[in-house]
């Protein structure tokens, strides 16, 4: 059944502004994390593996990771994205001549109770808004990114989401002494919550001291949170794109002025560290 939209069209400018502001926080997060890695915060030390005794090299963090400052960017971005969805719902209620009080965009952290939640949170917003959100199925299994956004926003209200520096693609140059040609030892990604990364020594180079190394770094969500171990910048921009897609769906269904060009997947610029 095609339900007619209200004669007064909703104003979704607030939702668009919230997503745009979240994107600015994400860009600031990426810039700050980039400054940290630009300081070359790791050093390579020749030392056996502490558990196996295998010869090799450890990449140690020599600078304290500025996680608390970065946590503020994460929290601000998450809150603006979650708030953008609530702005959509409230704009629809206002267009129906209703007060936006007790109106919000429902996201469940369980699989049951969606219909009751739709009526409770979107009753004033009208049947078009209810139909749009029902189609999104905002539950953990059907829409895990929305559920992650909601849960992360709740978490940030009670404690800082402290990101973790994670070293990746480590390359250590060894050899160059006593006729030994220079070779590169390569290591994988350090597990989140750890500050070291072990790189095994190449065969025949067990006694060679490292004389140069390079690495790429990333910042990931901590254990115990949704998206744990996932790169923060990439995932925050993906959450932003998910919300932007919802804003666009509301604009299209209600036939409102298209304000979302700058926040769409095509309009945004995904920055990496």
C-alpha positions in Angstrom: 0.0 0.0 0.0 1.4 3.4 -1.0 0.8 5.7 1.9 0.7 9.4 1.1 3.3 11.7 2.6 2.0 14.7 4.7 1.0 17.8 2.8 3.7 19.8 4.8 7.1 18.4 3.9 9.6 17.7 6.7 12.7 19.8 7.1 15.6 17.5 7.1 18.3 20.2 7.2 19.1 19.4 10.8 19.8 15.8 10.0 22.1 16.7 7.1 24.0 19.3 9.3 24.5 16.6 12.0 26.1 14.2 9.5 28.2 16.9 8.0 29.5 17.8 11.5 30.2 14.1 12.2 32.3 14.0 9.1 34.3 16.9 10.3 35.0 15.1 13.6 36.1 12.0 11.7 38.4 14.0 9.5 39.9 15.6 12.6 40.3 12.2 14.1 42.2 11.0 11.0 44.4 14.1 11.0 45.3 13.7 14.7 46.1 10.0 14.3 48.2 10.8 11.3 50.3 13.2 13.4 50.9 10.4 15.9 52.2 8.0 13.3 54.2 10.7 11.6 56.3 10.8 14.8 57.5 7.2 14.1 56.3 6.1 17.5 57.8 2.6 17.2 61.4 1.2 17.4 62.7 -2.2 16.4 64.8 -4.2 18.9 66.4 -7.6 18.3 65.1 -10.0 20.8 63.8 -13.6 20.8 60.1 -14.3 21.0 59.2 -14.3 24.7 57.2 -17.5 24.5 58.9 -19.6 21.8 62.5 -18.3 21.9 62.4 -17.9 18.1 65.0 -15.3 17.0 63.6 -12.1 15.6 62.7 -8.5 16.2 60.1 -6.8 18.2 58.5 -3.5 17.2 58.0 -1.6 20.4 55.8 1.5 21.0 58.1 4.2 22.3 55.5 7.0 22.5 52.3 6.9 24.5 49.3 6.5 22.3 47.1 9.6 22.6 44.0 7.6 22.9 42.0 9.8 25.3 42.1 12.8 22.9 41.2 10.7 20.0 38.3 9.1 22.0 36.7 12.6 22.1 36.6 12.7 18.3 35.1 9.3 18.2 32.4 10.1 20.7 31.5 13.4 19.0 31.2 11.7 15.6 29.0 8.9 16.9 26.7 11.2 18.8 26.2 13.4 15.8 25.4 10.5 13.5 23.0 9.0 16.0 21.4 12.4 16.6 20.9 12.9 12.8 18.6 9.9 12.8 16.5 11.3 15.6 16.3 14.6 13.7 14.7 12.7 10.8 12.1 11.3 13.1 11.3 14.6 14.8 11.1 16.5 11.5 8.5 14.0 10.4 6.5 14.5 13.6 6.6 18.3 13.2 5.4 18.0 9.6 2.4 16.1 10.9 1.7 19.0 13.3 2.8 17.0 16.3 5.2 17.8 19.1 8.6 16.0 18.6 8.6 15.1 22.3 9.2 11.4 22.9 9.9 10.9 19.2 13.1 9.2 18.1 14.6 6.9 15.5 14.2 3.4 16.9 17.3 1.0 16.8 17.0 -2.3 18.7 19.8 -4.2 20.3 17.7 -7.4 20.1 15.7 -9.1 17.4 12.2 -8.8 19.0 9.9 -6.0 19.7 10.4 -3.9 16.5 6.7 -3.3 15.8 6.1 -2.1 19.4 9.1 0.1 19.2 8.0 1.6 15.9 4.6 2.6 17.3 6.1 4.0 20.5 9.0 6.0 19.0 7.5 7.0 15.6 3.8 7.2 16.3 3.8 11.0 15.9 6.0 10.8 12.9 3.3 9.1 10.8 3.0 6.0 8.7 5.5 7.0 6.0 8.3 7.3 8.5 7.2 4.1 10.2 7.3 2.3 6.8 10.7 3.6 6.0 12.2 2.5 9.3 10.4 -0.8 9.2 12.1 -1.5 5.8 15.5 -0.8 7.3 14.9 -3.4 9.9 17.1 -1.7 12.6 18.0 -4.9 14.5 21.5 -6.4 15.1 21.1 -9.2 12.6 19.3 -7.3 9.9 21.2 -4.0 10.2 24.4 -4.6 12.2 25.9 -1.2 11.4 22.9 0.7 12.8 23.0 -1.5 15.9 26.7 -0.9 16.2 26.2 2.9 16.0 23.5 2.8 18.6 25.5 0.6 21.0 28.7 2.7 20.6 26.8 5.9 21.2 25.3 4.4 24.4 28.8 3.2 25.5 30.3 6.7 24.9 27.7 8.3 27.2 29.1 6.3 30.1 32.8 5.9 29.3 35.4 7.0 26.7 35.8 4.6 23.7 39.6 4.4 23.9 41.0 3.4 20.4 44.1 1.1 20.1 47.2 1.7 18.0 47.8 -1.3 15.8 51.0 -1.8 13.8 50.6 -3.3 10.3 52.8 -4.5 7.5 56.1 -4.2 9.3 59.3 -4.4 7.3 62.7 -4.6 9.0 66.0 -4.4 7.1 68.6 -6.8 8.3 72.1 -7.7 7.1 74.7 -5.5 5.4 77.5 -6.6 7.7 80.3 -9.1 7.1 79.2 -9.6 3.6 75.6 -10.4 4.4 73.3 -8.9 1.8 70.5 -6.7 3.0 67.1 -8.5 3.2 63.7 -7.5 4.5 62.0 -9.3 7.3 58.2 -8.9 7.2 55.7 -9.2 10.0 51.9 -9.3 10.2 49.5 -7.1 12.2 49.8 -6.8 15.9 46.7 -7.9 17.8 44.6 -5.1 19.2 45.3 -4.2 22.8 49.0 -5.0 22.3 51.9 -2.5 21.9 54.4 -4.8 20.3 54.7 -6.7 17.1 57.1 -9.7 16.6 58.9 -10.2 13.2 60.8 -13.5 12.8 64.4 -13.3 11.6 65.0 -14.6 8.0 66.8 -17.9 7.8 70.5 -17.4 8.2 70.0 -13.9 9.7 69.3 -15.0 13.2 72.2 -13.0 14.7 71.9 -9.9 12.5 71.0 -6.6 14.1 68.1 -4.6 12.5 69.4 -1.4 11.0 66.2 0.0 9.5 62.5 -0.6 9.5 59.2 0.8 8.2 55.6 0.2 9.0 52.1 1.3 8.3 49.9 2.1 11.3 46.2 2.1 12.0 43.9 2.8 14.9 41.2 0.3 15.7 38.2 0.0 18.0 39.0 -1.7 21.3 37.9 -5.1 22.4 34.6 -5.3 24.1 32.9 -2.8 21.8 31.0 -3.2 18.5 33.4 -3.2 15.6 36.3 -4.3 17.9 39.6 -4.6 15.9 38.1 -2.7 13.0 39.9 0.5 11.7 38.3 3.5 13.3 38.5 6.0 10.4 37.2 3.5 7.9 34.3 2.3 10.1 33.3 5.8 11.2 33.1 6.9 7.6 31.1 3.8 6.8 28.7 4.6 9.7 28.4 8.1 8.3 27.6 6.7 4.9 24.9 4.4 6.3 23.2 7.3 8.0 23.6 9.5 4.9 21.8 6.8 2.9 18.9 6.8 5.3 18.7 10.6 5.1 18.6 10.3 1.3 15.9 7.7 1.5 13.7 10.0 3.6 14.4 12.9 1.2 13.3 10.8 -1.8 10.2 9.4 -0.1 9.0 12.7 1.1 10.0 14.6 -2.0 11.9 17.2 -0.1 14.7 19.5 -1.4 17.8 17.4 -1.8 20.3 18.7 0.8 22.3 15.6 1.2 24.7 15.9 -1.8 27.7 16.7 0.5 27.1 13.9 2.9 26.4 11.1 0.4 28.8 8.2 -0.3 29.8 10.0 -3.5 29.9 13.5 -2.0 32.0 12.7 1.0 35.8 12.4 0.9 37.0 9.3 2.8 40.3 10.2 4.4 42.8 7.6 5.6 45.5 7.9 8.2 
